[in-house]
Amino acid sequence: MELREWWDLIESARSSCGERAGDRDPADDPLPAAVLDRVAALSPSQIIAFERRFTTVFEAAYLAPLWAAAYLIEGGCGDDGFMDFRAGLILQGRPAFEQAVADPDTLADLPVVSRMATTDKGWLGCEAMLYVARTAYERRTGSAAGYDEAFAGPASAPTRAGGDRWDVEDDDEMRRRLPRLSALFLPL
């Protein structure tokens, strides 16, 4: 599946959710189901192609500066949380995703991030997105039995996040490296 086609599928799901696409409140978030419906409509081989592309995009965001931003936004972020965070970032659409990968401080522009800074509502992460292809494959074929065999993931996923690392517990360093997010989440 070509990258543009893959992102078009994500955008189609976002469009179908209207204003709720950026809502990201887990209890009634319509976006993961909208993505699942579109992926489940694909052929089994296309579902596998979707997952391969997902893996590529997902791993492109395995970056220490983005992890630091997630740590700040979520008030802490371990391995599993960062997986959910990256999956949810994909649901924000291609422009937001690519901007955040290039400069994590641009996450301050996302309405859900602003809402998270000022209320107890909203969430950026989305664990369900990690299982969309498997669930779609099972829905489409009636069994998940062939999924693992059909999707032999990349032989070598990155074992360490790329990019610059710094002490995420050092508020001054966070303010220096992520000034806009720090203004939201680390008030003076």
Backbone torsions as a table, in degrees:
resi	resn	phi	psi	omega
1	MET	NA	128.3	179.6
2	GLU	-68.9	151.6	-177.3
3	LEU	-58.7	-44.6	-179.4
4	ARG	-61.8	-43.6	178.8
5	GLU	-61.6	-40.8	179.6
6	TRP	-62.9	-49.2	179.2
7	TRP	-65.7	-33.6	176.6
8	ASP	-60.4	-37.9	178.1
9	LEU	-64.4	-43.2	177.7
10	ILE	-62.1	-45.0	-178.8
11	GLU	-65.9	-36.8	176.4
12	SER	-60.2	-43.3	177.7
13	ALA	-64.4	-42.9	178.4
14	ARG	-60.8	-44.4	-179.5
15	SER	-62.2	-38.8	-178.8
16	SER	-66.5	-21.9	-179.8
17	CYS	-90.4	-6.7	179.2
18	GLY	56.5	-135.7	-178.9
19	GLU	-63.7	-20.5	-178.8
20	ARG	-75.1	-9.8	-178.3
21	ALA	-59.8	-33.8	-180.0
22	GLY	-99.4	3.9	-175.2
23	ASP	-60.9	-54.4	174.8
24	ARG	54.9	35.2	169.5
25	ASP	-94.8	113.1	-168.4
26	PRO	-52.3	-38.4	-172.9
27	ALA	-61.0	-34.7	-176.9
28	ASP	-135.6	32.5	-178.8
29	ASP	-73.1	116.2	-177.3
30	PRO	-81.6	-14.0	-170.7
31	LEU	-67.4	-46.2	179.1
32	PRO	-58.5	-39.2	178.6
33	ALA	-67.0	-36.2	178.6
34	ALA	-66.1	-40.1	176.3
35	VAL	-65.6	-46.9	179.8
36	LEU	-56.0	-45.2	179.9
37	ASP	-59.0	-41.3	-179.0
38	ARG	-70.2	-40.5	-180.0
39	VAL	-69.2	-39.3	-179.7
40	ALA	-66.3	-20.4	177.6
41	ALA	-78.6	-11.4	178.9
42	LEU	-78.6	163.6	173.6
43	SER	-70.2	159.1	178.0
44	PRO	-53.8	-40.7	179.8
45	SER	-68.2	-33.2	177.2
46	GLN	-71.4	-32.6	176.4
47	ILE	-63.1	-43.0	177.5
48	ILE	-63.5	-40.6	177.5
49	ALA	-64.0	-38.4	175.6
50	PHE	-58.9	-46.4	-178.6
51	GLU	-65.6	-38.4	177.4
52	ARG	-61.5	-43.9	179.3
53	ARG	-67.4	-41.1	176.3
54	PHE	-54.6	-46.7	-178.8
55	THR	-59.7	-42.7	179.2
56	THR	-63.0	-47.8	-179.4
57	VAL	-65.2	-47.0	-179.2
58	PHE	-56.8	-45.4	-178.8
59	GLU	-71.7	-24.1	176.6
60	ALA	-64.5	-21.8	-179.8
61	ALA	-95.6	8.1	179.8
62	TYR	-82.4	74.5	-172.8
63	LEU	-128.9	135.3	-178.5
64	ALA	-58.1	-42.5	178.7
65	PRO	-62.8	-35.8	177.6
66	LEU	-69.6	-36.8	176.9
67	TRP	-63.4	-40.0	177.1
68	ALA	-62.1	-40.3	177.1
69	ALA	-63.3	-42.9	177.9
70	ALA	-61.9	-40.1	179.0
71	TYR	-59.9	-43.0	-179.6
72	LEU	-68.2	-48.7	-176.9
73	ILE	-64.4	-41.6	-174.3
74	GLU	-94.1	-1.3	-179.0
75	GLY	70.9	32.6	-176.7
76	GLY	128.6	151.5	-178.1
77	CYS	-165.3	110.9	176.4
78	GLY	-90.8	-169.7	-178.1
79	ASP	-56.8	-53.3	-178.5
80	ASP	-64.3	-40.6	178.5
81	GLY	-61.8	-36.9	179.5
82	PHE	-71.6	-31.1	173.6
83	MET	-63.0	-48.3	179.0
84	ASP	-61.5	-40.5	-179.4
85	PHE	-60.7	-48.2	180.0
86	ARG	-64.5	-38.6	178.0
87	ALA	-64.5	-41.7	177.7
88	GLY	-68.8	-33.4	177.3
89	LEU	-62.9	-36.8	175.8
90	ILE	-57.4	-39.3	-178.9
91	LEU	-67.8	-12.6	176.3
92	GLN	-77.6	-7.4	178.2
93	GLY	97.5	163.7	-173.4
94	ARG	-60.2	-48.7	-178.5
95	PRO	-59.4	-46.6	-179.3
96	ALA	-63.8	-42.0	-179.8
97	PHE	-61.9	-51.9	-176.8
98	GLU	-64.9	-37.0	177.1
99	GLN	-64.8	-42.6	-179.0
100	ALA	-66.8	-36.6	177.7
101	VAL	-66.1	-40.6	179.7
102	ALA	-73.9	-36.9	-178.1
103	ASP	-151.2	95.0	-176.4
104	PRO	-56.0	-23.4	-179.7
105	ASP	-65.3	-19.4	177.8
106	THR	-68.3	-12.1	175.1
107	LEU	-59.6	-22.0	177.5
108	ALA	-61.6	-20.5	179.7
109	ASP	-79.5	-16.1	-177.4
110	LEU	-75.5	128.8	178.9
111	PRO	-54.7	-38.3	-179.3
112	VAL	-64.8	-35.3	179.0
113	VAL	-69.6	-42.7	176.4
114	SER	-60.5	-41.9	179.1
115	ARG	-64.7	-40.0	178.7
116	MET	-62.8	-31.2	-178.7
117	ALA	-74.8	-24.7	-172.9
118	THR	-114.3	-12.9	-179.0
119	THR	-137.9	179.3	174.0
120	ASP	-98.8	22.2	-179.7
121	LYS	-106.4	155.5	175.3
122	GLY	91.9	156.0	178.1
123	TRP	-161.3	139.6	-179.7
124	LEU	-94.4	-35.2	-177.5
125	GLY	-67.3	157.7	178.8
126	CYS	-153.2	90.3	-179.9
127	GLU	-60.4	-36.5	-177.8
128	ALA	-57.7	-30.3	-179.5
129	MET	-64.3	-26.1	179.7
130	LEU	-68.0	-19.3	-175.1
131	TYR	-115.0	7.9	-176.7
132	VAL	-57.1	-49.4	-175.7
133	ALA	-64.9	-44.0	179.1
134	ARG	-61.3	-45.9	179.5
135	THR	-64.5	-41.9	178.7
136	ALA	-63.8	-41.6	179.4
137	TYR	-61.5	-43.9	179.1
138	GLU	-65.3	-42.2	178.8
139	ARG	-62.4	-41.7	-175.3
140	ARG	-73.9	-38.9	-174.5
141	THR	-102.0	-13.7	-177.6
142	GLY	88.0	-2.4	-179.3
143	SER	-158.2	143.0	175.4
144	ALA	-91.0	1.4	-174.0
145	ALA	-54.9	-40.9	-177.1
146	GLY	-88.2	-4.4	-174.7
147	TYR	-62.0	-51.8	-177.0
148	ASP	-60.9	-38.0	178.2
149	GLU	-68.8	-41.2	-179.1
150	ALA	-69.9	-36.3	179.6
151	PHE	-105.8	91.4	172.1
152	ALA	-93.1	98.1	-174.9
153	GLY	-56.0	177.3	-178.8
154	PRO	-59.9	141.7	-177.4
155	ALA	-64.8	-30.8	-177.2
156	SER	-137.2	94.1	172.8
157	ALA	-76.2	151.3	179.6
158	PRO	-60.7	141.5	-179.4
159	THR	-101.7	-11.5	180.0
160	ARG	-141.3	135.2	-179.9
161	ALA	-61.7	137.6	179.4
162	GLY	-80.2	172.7	175.4
163	GLY	86.8	179.5	-178.8
164	ASP	-66.4	142.6	176.1
165	ARG	-116.9	147.8	173.9
166	TRP	-151.4	170.4	-178.1
167	ASP	-75.8	107.7	-177.5
168	VAL	-71.8	-11.6	176.1
169	GLU	-86.7	-7.1	179.7
170	ASP	-91.3	100.1	-176.0
171	ASP	-59.3	-37.5	179.2
172	ASP	-64.2	-40.9	178.5
173	GLU	-67.3	-39.3	177.3
174	MET	-63.3	-42.0	179.0
175	ARG	-64.2	-36.8	179.6
176	ARG	-70.0	-42.9	-174.5
177	ARG	-85.3	-32.8	-178.2
178	LEU	-131.1	67.5	-172.1
179	PRO	-62.8	-40.4	-177.0
180	ARG	-71.7	-42.2	176.6
181	LEU	-67.4	-38.8	178.4
182	SER	-62.7	-36.9	177.5
183	ALA	-61.0	-31.7	178.5
184	LEU	-79.9	-41.2	-169.0
185	PHE	-109.8	-12.0	178.1
186	LEU	-127.5	64.4	-179.0
187	PRO	-61.9	149.6	-179.2
188	LEU	-72.0	NA	NA
